Amino acid sequence: MIKTRTDLVLEIEAENAALLADELEAAVRVARSRAMQDCRHGILVTRHSHTLFTVAVSGEVPFGLTVERG
């Protein structure tokens, strides 16, 4: 399930690995389209647990990059 925490942060939680991969890919697409609007931020994917991730448009990441943390 993808939940919007803020306009720039999406939360992904799934018990099934295949579903998790699909939802992460969808969330990164959404974040990428948001990042493209201002061309200043990249995408930060953070693993909080085996089933919980966040995908964020982040000023910590240079534009055009996606970084995984966790």
Phi, psi and omega in degrees: 000132177259125177242141176268115177280310175219183179296336185245002181230127176245141178249132181239128177223128180204143179272335184265128184299320180293317178295319178301314179299317179296317182289324175297316179299317179295318180295321178295322177298316179297313180298320180298317180295324177291320180294327181292340182294322181247350177054036179234344186236154175256195184241132179245119177255122183241129177267120180263331176200184180295338185241359185231125179227157167237147176236122186227145167280121191228136174289347177287343184247129179299147179306137177093354181247153170238125183242138177256137178225145176144000000 
